[in-house]
């Protein structure tokens, strides 16, 4: 895949836009990709890393991925320039069944670097806005600088058909910060979206997911109406290498998208 | 009357198999260390050992193997897929537990995406198993509902004769039958008594253990911490295990050329599941040992209807701190009552 776009989102966090080099691969991707799926992005000589496809299923001319530079592969990806070639394996895994969300209100709850998978679902729905009810997005990061997709947050802020609630952790606010200060689950409870005819999509670090699930329960959301995506470490992506398992579930094959009801059947200590 | 392969004919058999295009492999001891390795003569075999130190797994799923080779020249990337070198293999003197290990992993490598490396090697290999006439204190096949003369995963089962001068031949599969055609005239029809198979006492009641493992309340039992206190996370048990199949994918090379490799990995290692953020779903050694036991006796059978353990006992036999599946399951079976 060729890098055709490159954007700094936050300190150490980058987005790459990739275009297929082989038309057949692109056709295959167009046929199979649905929002929620993931891929393995690689640089020869360094290896492969697993991230979600951050672009929506309504825009399949390219793939976008957003990642934090941390190890060998992500450093190589971060160093790659426009025009460079990188590898992509996928799309793998299951998806958010957004056709079942039609006619319903949507609540997106996300934290930090976990906005990318949520963003894929958000745009997949906003690109066919008329099919869905009220759209609420609750997004938080450790600090103002750590918020990703800042330009898109502004866009959502300005849209009359999207309610955006932004927050940063206490101490992470800047002097001119006009939004909330507090942890995502608390801010979510304050915003108190109605569970009536509403689907919640949550994604964040494991600790945020844990407490957000509790908050959603308090707000009256049924477990079957809450979806999340588990971003476990993966290598093969095809149900063999053994590291993404939670209990008997292969996250790469049976996930990464699960309802809260499915997550509650997994051994909590292994999440 | 049954067909007998007498030991003194084995050398001729090997020669015939080799001229029929087979690489002949079997238990070999080098210095103090035994494994399944290629042989040229019957005298190269070490058929007297209880079982080789290393399992049969590595002949089908090597410790490290290339997946692809890449070269990069001025923005042009060329890759070359690796496929295992083709070639028929006859593996002689396999232990029933090692043969069973292969059939246990077949559904894993075959579900959804089919692992071509595994199945090419499976299709190219004839498994000639010898029933065990001796066992040691670590053998536990009977506890896993297998036996010293199990046929799972084998193409031929050989039963040692009482006089220790040959084997009774049982053809189990078409592949086995075909592989024995080149040596048909070296076999003799005779009625020789076979030696009794090894006595392997049952060490625990597997059903009782599985029932305990399946109870969600026991997932966070203090038992897991106690039993794995002395585990040093070295991964020997997983590497020696005939059924452990976890692997890593790593690149070796530079910007211009290199190899992408598939390497054995282990659920005993802390890095195995560690997220980029530093969060680790299985952050303690006890969580990792629990995963290994749960995977083998609860998750894997739930998915593929077979336990991911064939009872070879290598995990206990070679453990540097004397742990292992036997001890863990023995203790679990007492917790239940």
HADDOCK unambig.tbl for C-alpha pairs under 7 A between the chains (distance, minus, plus):
assign (segid A and resid 44 and name CA) (segid B and resid 251 and name CA) 6.94 0.50 0.50
assign (segid A and resid 45 and name CA) (segid B and resid 251 and name CA) 5.15 0.50 0.50
assign (segid A and resid 45 and name CA) (segid B and resid 252 and name CA) 5.94 0.50 0.50
assign (segid A and resid 45 and name CA) (segid B and resid 253 and name CA) 5.11 0.50 0.50
assign (segid A and resid 45 and name CA) (segid B and resid 254 and name CA) 5.03 0.50 0.50
assign (segid A and resid 45 and name CA) (segid B and resid 255 and name CA) 5.94 0.50 0.50
assign (segid A and resid 45 and name CA) (segid B and resid 258 and name CA) 6.27 0.50 0.50
assign (segid A and resid 46 and name CA) (segid B and resid 251 and name CA) 5.57 0.50 0.50
assign (segid A and resid 47 and name CA) (segid B and resid 250 and name CA) 5.72 0.50 0.50
assign (segid A and resid 47 and name CA) (segid B and resid 251 and name CA) 5.11 0.50 0.50
assign (segid A and resid 70 and name CA) (segid B and resid 276 and name CA) 6.83 0.50 0.50
assign (segid A and resid 232 and name CA) (segid B and resid 275 and name CA) 6.73 0.50 0.50
assign (segid A and resid 233 and name CA) (segid B and resid 273 and name CA) 5.76 0.50 0.50
assign (segid A and resid 233 and name CA) (segid B and resid 274 and name CA) 6.71 0.50 0.50
assign (segid A and resid 233 and name CA) (segid B and resid 275 and name CA) 5.68 0.50 0.50
assign (segid A and resid 235 and name CA) (segid B and resid 248 and name CA) 6.33 0.50 0.50
assign (segid A and resid 235 and name CA) (segid B and resid 249 and name CA) 6.30 0.50 0.50
assign (segid A and resid 238 and name CA) (segid B and resid 113 and name CA) 6.11 0.50 0.50
assign (segid A and resid 240 and name CA) (segid B and resid 108 and name CA) 6.73 0.50 0.50
assign (segid A and resid 240 and name CA) (segid B and resid 109 and name CA) 6.61 0.50 0.50
assign (segid A and resid 240 and name CA) (segid B and resid 246 and name CA) 6.98 0.50 0.50
assign (segid A and resid 241 and name CA) (segid B and resid 245 and name CA) 6.96 0.50 0.50
assign (segid A and resid 241 and name CA) (segid B and resid 246 and name CA) 4.55 0.50 0.50
assign (segid A and resid 241 and name CA) (segid B and resid 247 and name CA) 4.89 0.50 0.50
assign (segid A and resid 241 and name CA) (segid B and resid 248 and name CA) 6.76 0.50 0.50
assign (segid A and resid 242 and name CA) (segid B and resid 246 and name CA) 5.09 0.50 0.50
assign (segid A and resid 243 and name CA) (segid B and resid 272 and name CA) 6.26 0.50 0.50
assign (segid A and resid 243 and name CA) (segid B and resid 273 and name CA) 5.59 0.50 0.50
assign (segid A and resid 247 and name CA) (segid B and resid 299 and name CA) 6.71 0.50 0.50
assign (segid A and resid 248 and name CA) (segid B and resid 299 and name CA) 4.54 0.50 0.50
assign (segid A and resid 270 and name CA) (segid B and resid 281 and name CA) 4.93 0.50 0.50
assign (segid A and resid 270 and name CA) (segid B and resid 282 and name CA) 5.89 0.50 0.50
assign (segid A and resid 271 and name CA) (segid B and resid 281 and name CA) 5.11 0.50 0.50
